[in-house]
Amino acid sequence: MTQLLTYLFGGIYTLTIVGIILVIVTDNRNPLKTVPWILVLLFAPIVGVVFYFFFGQNLSKRRIISRRTRKRMTRHLDENGGEETSRIPEAYAPLAAMLGTTLHAVPLRGSRITPYTTGREKMEALLEAIGRAEDHIHLQYYIIADDATGRRLRDALVVRALCGVEVRLLYDDVGSRSVKSAFFAPLRAAGAQVHAFLHVQFPRFTSKVNYRNHRKIAVIDGHTGFLGGMNIADRYVAGTGWGIWRDTHFKIEGAGVAGLQTSFLSDWSATTKCRLADDRYYPPQPRYTDNILQIVPSGPFGKWRTLLQADCRAIANARRRVWIQTPYFIPSDSLNTALQTAALGGIDVRLMLPKRSDSKAVDLATHSFLDDLLRAGAKVHFYTPGFLHSKLLIVDDTLTVIGSANMDFRSFEHNFEINAFVYDAEFNARMAAVFDDDRTHCLRVAPGEWFNRPRLRRLEESFMRLFSPLL
């Protein structure tokens, strides 16, 4: 009897492993993602099954918001900027058209964009805007920490809520997992609405633990918006024990705020099933400049990986320079090829990374991609004063991409992200100056020394590269 049960268990177990492998193969995923999952399931089946249950299921064909609701949400975008497509520089017209086709990213004209390169100045600007709110405050963050910075934001929101301002807050359930419900109790007591995005509750929602909302959005009264790389936590303001936290965030005033508002209200609708599309959330905007931007919210649900496709297209069409800041560089094959091709063609390709990041595994995988980039002629810079968490792409003299997305599989494939594609020479020059200033705090990688690093280190990097799509 015992032997029969053993055989039965073994058969069921084998069928489970084979079944999962068949599901992965028939999903027609990128082979770079399929092979690591198969390896894990074959060589560590128990761990592989658990990890697949939590992190591996493909939810890209599902929807969290219907087409009808999405169309209703984006109605105001068409009203605010539908006629601006013809004003986009001719070289970027196909890129803008692709963003419009796949994600209904409407070109919006006339925004004023203020960059912040320290957490302290960003927090002060955000709190000042919150303090002036009269109608509504909409906030969405991946991380909200229960520390001095988090409590300062919470208390400012409580004050405005008690004054009758509508306060809505979305936080990611995994990114903010260490925060207890008691932290949000004063907000709820003051009348604010607080919800977790894609709440993880065993066993019903466990398969969604890998699909997180990495966006950082604030919209105040429909006139002022914020987006970028900074979350709400002390380390973004005061740094870490081993250095400063160098990040970039942006305040947007003008037409571009409508794009941020639409993204937030779409996520709010998906989370709460409450659809808000009142005109008062989209007030008339003054025109501050002649720049044009597209607010591009991307996510894992849907056929296209638009941010990856857009970055690849922009890089492939570059004629002079491609400058990148990112904390994590784990590129897809298409992005890696685009960068190598640009460098081989004489384009000034510069990649700025942190000398030390907050993940050793990611560091190892990242470094495995640098050899071929250096051989192709790209320049790699390691930021040394602390952790570089900034996300920035500068292409030639007109296009600048800013927002929350890193240059890695997780941002392009799994996370809900939001970037702004800005078509403006003046803003491009301002951000290039920021990049140049950061470069003075960097160590440029010397190819000769890099290629001669210890063999054991290279072996570790190559091993972690195998799992790079899962990091």
Secondary structure, DSSP 8 states (H G I E B T S, - for coil): -HHHHHHHHHHHHHHHHHHHHHHHHHTT--HHHHHHHHHHHHHSHHHHHHHIIIII---TT--SS-HHHHHHHTHHHHHHHGGGGGGS-GGGHHHHHHHHHHH----EE--EEEEE-SHHHHHHHHHHHHHT-SSEEEEEES-B-SSHHHHHHHHHHHHHHHTT-EEEEEEETTTTTT--HHHHHHHHHTT-EEEEET---TTTTGGGTT--B---EEEETTTEEEEES--BSHHHHH-BTTBEEE--EEEEESTHHHHHHHHHHHHHHHHH------GGGS-------S-EEEEEEE-SSSS--HHHHHHHHHHHT-SSEEEEE-S-EE--HHHHHHHHHHHHTT-EEEEEEESS-S-HHHHHHHHHTHHHHHHHT-EEEEE-SEEE---EEEETTTEEEEES--EEHIIIIISBEEEEEEE-HHHHHHHHHHHHHHHTTEEE--HHHHHTS-HHHHHHHHHHHTTGGG-
